[in-house]
Amino acid sequence: DAANSLISPPIISYTDFYNSTLDHIDLMEEYHNWQCYGNSHRFSFCQYPFIISIAAKKVIIQRDSEQQMISIARQSLVDKVSRRQKPDMNMLFLNVKVRRTHLVSDSLDELARKKADLKKKLKVTFVGEAGLDMGGLTKEWFLLLIRQIFHPDYGMFTYHKDSQCHWFSSFKCDNYSEFRLVGALMGLAVYNSITLDIRFPPCCYKKLLSPPIVPCDHNALVGICGVTLDDLFQIMPELAHGLSELLSYEGNVEEDFYSTFQVFQEEFGVIKSYNLKPNGDKIPVTNRNRKEYVQLYVDFLLNRSIYKQFAAFYYGFHSVCASYALLLLRPEEVEILVCGSPELDMSALQRSTQYEGYQKTDLTIRYFWDVVLGFSLDLQKKLLHFATGSDRVPVGGMADLNFKISRSETSTNWLPVAHTCFNQLCLPPYKNKKELRQKLIIGISNAEGFGLE
C-alpha cells in the first residue's frame, strides 16, 4: 500500500487491498487491542488499516460512537439519581427542536446548547407539528438544512460549475459558527447513517484529517495539508490549467506575463489584493521562481484564504466524530462515510426493494425494472436522487437504502412522486412500458431541488 501510494496516480485502487474476510471477525476486540497496546508485541489488524474494508471501518466507528454515547448517557443517569431526581428517557437522545421558518439559526442554537449530547442518537422535532421521529424527520432536517446552507445566495459556499463541486467562500465574516454547524452535520450524518448530498472535492477530506485527532494545543493549526495543482484542478480547472501553462511556458515569463507575488480576489464587488509572501507585490514572477509562485498561489486558495472557515468546519466535524477510529481512515473513505459510494448496482436495489400495494410480479413493477435496468448511468443516478435525495449509495450497499415502491391510486396521466425522507417512490399503475418510461424520465429529470415531499 505504501509503495502504491508513492505513485500518482496509484497503479491499483486502494480498495483492492481490502480483505473482506475481516468483516466477519470481532472488530471491536481488534480495535481495543490496537488502542490499548499500540505498536507493542500484541498483534491487531488495525495496525494495517489498508486491509480493513470501509464497511468494517464504519462498524468500528459506529460501535465506538455508541459506546461513547452509552457512557455519556450512563453518566447523566447517575448524576440525576445521585441528586434524587427522576430520570427522563429524553436524556438518552440528542433532541433537536427547530422551527421551519428559522431552520439554520434554530439548528445552530440547539447544537451549540447541547454540545455535550452530540454523540447521542439524534431525534428531530419540527415545532408545531405532531409526529414521532422514526427517521423520516431526521432525514428531512438534514436535507432541508443542506439545501439552504449550500444555496449560492447564502454565501457560505461557492459552486464551481466546471468541476460540479462546492468550495468554501473566502469572504471574511464576524462569526464562523455556521461553518462549524456544517462540520457537525457531517459528523452527525456519519453517526446516524444518513447519506448527505454534498459535493466537496477530495482535498476537503484530506484537510479534514489534518490531523485526524484534534490537537490539545488550541493554537495548533488544523485543516492545513499539503496541496498541489492536481487538487486545484478538481475545484477550479480553468485557473489550474492557466497555472499549469505558466509552468510549461517556454518564453520569458517576467516580460510576457508581467505578474508579481500578489493575487487579487473579488469580495462583495470589491477587488482585494493579497501578497503571497512578504513584499510580494514588489517581487516579479520569473522563469526561475514560477514554481514557488504556483505552489504559494495554490496554498493560498486551498489553505490560507479560507483558514478560519475551514478550522470552524474541522472543529464541528470532530466535535461529533472525535474517535481514534479516524486514524484508520483514508480521506476517500471519509467521503464515502459522509456522502455514500458512487458505485450503483441497480440489480441489488431490485433485490432489496419493498412494495406497498404492489407485488414484485405485477406488470407495472416488471415494466419499472425493465426500464430502470436499461437506463444510462446518468438516468439511474437521477432516479436515485429523485427518490432518496442523493445519487450515491450508503456504505452498506443498496439494501441499506430501505427503498420502497408504493402504488399510487392517481390517474396514469400523473407523474411518479417521491417521499425523499422515506426513500419511497409512488408509482401509478401505468398501462404499458412505453408510458411508464416516458413519465418516469419526465419526473426524475425535472425534479426541483431535492424533490422533497
N, C-alpha and C positions, 0 to 999 in steps of 0.2 A: 504493500500500500504506500509506504513512504517513497519508494523508488518511483512508483507510478505517478505520485503527486508532484515529483520534480519536473515532469514534462508537461508543457502546456500546449495544446490540450492533452490530458492524460490518454495513454494508449487504450486502457479499458475503463469502463464505468465503475465508480466506487461501489455500485450495487452488486457488481459481480463478485465481490469479496464476501457478501453476506452468506452466512451458513444457517439455513432455515431450520436445521435440526435443533439449534439452540433455542428456538421459540418454545420448545416443549420441556426445557429444564426448569428448575426452581430459580427463576431470575432474581428474585429478591434476596435469596441466600448468596448468590454471586455478588450482588450489589453490596450487601452488608459486609461480606468478606473483603471486598475491594476497599470499602470505606474504612473498615476497622484496621486492616493490616497493610493497606497501601501497597508499596512495592516490596514488601518483605518476602520471605520464602513461601508464604501462603498463596497458592495459585487462585486466580479468578479470571474468568473470561472478560471481565470488564477492563482488564489491563490491555486488552486488544479490541477496543470498541469497533474497529472497522469490520469485524466479522459478525457483529450483532445487528440484526435487521432493524429497520425503522419501526416495524410493528412491535418487536421485543422492547425496543427503547421506549416506545410510547407506554407500554405496560409498566416499565420501571418508573418512568416519570409520574404516571398517574397513581401508582401504588405509593410511591414516595410522598406524593402530594396528599393522598388520602390519610397516610399515617401522620403527616404533619397536621392535617385537618382534625383528625381524631384527638391528637394530643392537645390541640388548642381548645377544642370543644370540651374535652375532659377537664381541662384547667378551669374553663368558665363554669362548669357544673360544680366543681369542688369549691370555687370561690363563692358561688351562690349558697351552697349548702352550709358552708362554714359561717356565712353571715345570716343563717337561718331564713333565707329567702326561698320562695317556691321556684323550682326550676321551670324554665319555659322552653318548649320544643324549638321555638324560633332561634334559640341560641346556637342551634346546630347548623344554621344556614347563613349565607350572605344574602340578606333581604334588601333588595333594591326597589325603592318606590319612586316612580317618576310620573310627571305629567307629560302627555304627548306634546303639549304646546311649548314646554321648556325642556325638551329631551336632553340636550347636551349639558345645560347648566345643572339640571337636577341630577343627572348621572355623575357629573363631576363632584357635586356636593356629597352625594351618597357614598361614592368610593373614597373620598377624602375623609369623611367622618368615620368610615368603617374599615380603616386601614388594617386593623387587627383581624378582621374577618375575611380578608381577601382569599384565603386558602380554603374557606368553607364552600360547600355546594351552593351554587347560585340559584336564587329564586327571584323572579321579577314580577312586580305588580304595577299595572298602569292605574293611576289614581282615578277613581270614579267608575271603574269598570269591574264588574264581577268576573270571576274566572280564576280557577286554580291553575298554577303554572305547572303543566305536565311536560314542559319542554318547548311547547309552541311559543309561549310568551317570551321566554328567554331568547329563542332564536329571532323572534320579531324585533326584540330590543337591539340585538346585535346588528341585524340588517338595517334597521332604521337609522341607528347611530352612525354606522359606517357610511351609509348613503349620504347623510347630512355632512359629516366631517370631511369626506373626500370630495364633496362638490367643489368645483373650481372657484365658485363665488365665495366660498367660505374662507379661502385664502391660506389654509394651513399647508396644503399640498398642491404641487403643480402637476398637471397631467401632461406627459410628453407623448404626442400622437405618434411620432415616428417609431418609438420603442414600445408604445402602449403600456407605459408604466407610470406610477406616481413617484414624485420625489419631494423632499422637504423644501418648503418655501424658505428662502433665506431672509425674508423680511424680518427686521428686528421688532420685537414686541415686549410689553412690560411683564407679561405673565406667560410662562410656557407650560402651565398646568394642563392645557388641552392636549399637548403632545404626550404628557405623562398619562393622560386618560387613554389615548390610542394604544400606548405600550401596555397598559394594564388590561385593556380589552383583548389584545392579542394573547396575553398570558391567560386570561380567563377563558378564552376560546379553547386553548390547548387543554386546560384542566377540565372543561365542561364538554369536551368532544364536539365543538361547533366548528364547522369549516367556514372561514371568512373569505369573502370575495375581495381580497386586497391585492393590488398589483404593485409590489415593490420589486426593485431589481435585486439580483443575487448579492450585491455588495452590502445591501441593508442588513442581511442576516449575518454577514461576516462581521459587520460593525457591532451587531447585537451580541456577539460572542467575544467582544474585545473589551475586557476579559470575560470569560464565562461565569466567573464568580465575582460578585460586587466587591471592590476593594474596601478594606476597613478605613483607609485614609480618605476622608471626604474631599481632599484636594487633588486626589489622583485623577488623571484623565480617563474618561470612559468613552467607548464608542468610536475610538480612533483606531484605524487599522491601515496597513499598507495598501494603497490603491494604485491602480495602473490605468493606462489608456484603454485597456480592454474593459475595465469597469465602467469607464465613462461612455464607451461605445454602447453599452447596454442601457444607458439612460438618455444621453444626448448624442446620437450617432453622427449628426451633421457637424457639430462642434468637434467631436473626436476625430472625424475624417479630416477636418481642416488642420488640426494639430498634427495629425499623422503626416499630412502633406508637407507641413513645415519641417518636420524631422527629416524627410527624404528630399527636400528641395536642394537642387544642385547649384543654384546661383548664389549670389551674395545676400544672405538673409538680412543683414543690417541695412543695406542700401535699398533692397527691394520691398521689405515689409515695414520697415521704419517703426518697429514695436519696442516697447520698454517692459520692464518687470512690473508693470502696473496694469490692472484689469478693471473693467467697468461693468457695473450691474445696474439694471433699472429697478428702482424701488418706488412704488406708488407714483409712477410717472416722472420720477426724478432720477437722473443718471448719477450714480455714486462711483467714486474711484477707490481702489484698494491696492496697496503695494504688496507684491508677493514676497518681498524681502525688504529690509531697511533701505530707504532711498531708492526703491525700485523704479520710481518714475524717472530717475536720472541714469539708470543702467540700461543701455540698449541690448536688445536680443541679437546675438551674433551666431554664426555657424558653430562657434566653439561652445557657447553656453545655452544653446536652444534646448538641449536635453533637460537641463536643470529647469529651464523656464516651463517646459511642458509638464514636468513632474510637479513643480510647485503649483501650477495652474490647476492640475487635476486634484491635488491635495486640497487646494483652496475650495474648489467646487464641492468635493465629496466629504471633506472633513471640516476645514476651518470655518467656512461661511455659514455652516448650519450646526456649529458645535452645541450651542445651548438648546436648540430644538431637539437634536438627537440625544443629548445627555438626558433630557427630561423623559423622552421616549424610552431610552435604555432603562432608567430607574423605574419607570412604570411597569415595563415588562418583567423586570427582575423582582419587583415588589410582590408579584404573584408567583413567578416561576423560579424563585431562588431555590436551587437544588444542585447538589453535587452531580446529579444525573446529567446536567447540561455539559459537563466535561466530556461526556461520551458522544456528544452530537457534532456533526459537521454542519456548516451553515445551510447546505442544501436540505438537510434533514429537518432543521428548524422550520424552514419554509414549508415543507410538506406537512409538518405537525400543525402549522397555522392555517395554511391555505388548501391542504389536500394535495393529492397527486394528479398530474396531468394525464396519466395513463388511463384511457377509457376502455372498458370492456363491457359492451352492451349486452353480450350473451349472459354475462354474470349478473347484470341488472335484471334481465328477463327471468333468470332462475330464482332470484330472491324477491321479486315483486309480489306484493299482496293485493288482493282485489276486494272491492266492495260493490255489490250489485252486479258484478260480472263474475264469470268463471274463466279460467285461463283457456278453456276450449271454445269459448264463444267466438263467433265470427269476427266481431269488432276487435277483439283482443288479438286474434290471429292476424288480421289486417295490420293492426298497430305495429306488432313486432316485425312483420314482413317489411313494412315501410321503414321503421327505425333502424333495423339491421342493414338496410340498403342505403341509408343516409350517408353523405360525406361526413368526415370527422367534424367539419365546421358546423353542420346542422345538428349532429349528435351533441356537440357542446352547447349549442343554442337551446336544445331541448332540456338538457340538464340544468342550465342556467334558469330557464323559464320555470321549471318545476321545483328547483331546490334553492335558487338564489346564488348558486356558484356552478361554474362549469368544471369543477375539479372533484376528485373522489376522496373520501376520508381514508386515513391510514389503513383501516381495517378492510378496505375494499367496498365494492358496491353493496354488499349485504348490510353494511353499517348505515346506509342511507335510509333504510326502512321505507323504501319507495312504495307508494300506493296508487293504484288507478281506480277511481270511483266512477260509477255510472251516473251520468248527468241526464236528468229527465227533461232537459230543454229541447227545443227544436233542433233538428240536424242542420239547420241553416246557421246555427251559432258556432262560434269558435270554441276550442277547448279552453278551460280556465285552470289556473294553478293556485293552490294554497301553499305558497312557498314555505311558510313556517312549519308545515307538517309534511313537506316533500310529497305533496298529493296532487295528482293530475285528474281533473274532472272531464270525462270524455263522453260526449253524446254518442248514441248508438248509430254511427254513420252507416249508410246503406251499402257502400262499396269501398274498395281500397283506394280508388282514384280520388273520391270525395274526401276520405279521411286524410290522405297525403296532402291534398291541397289546403284543407282547413288547418291541419297541424302546422304546415310550413308558414302559413299566414300568421297564425297565433304566435309561434315561437320567434318569428323574425321581426314582429312589431311590438313586442312586449316592452312597455316603458319601464325604465329603471330596473327594479328587481321583480316586477310583476307581483307586488305584494297584495295579498288578499286578506 
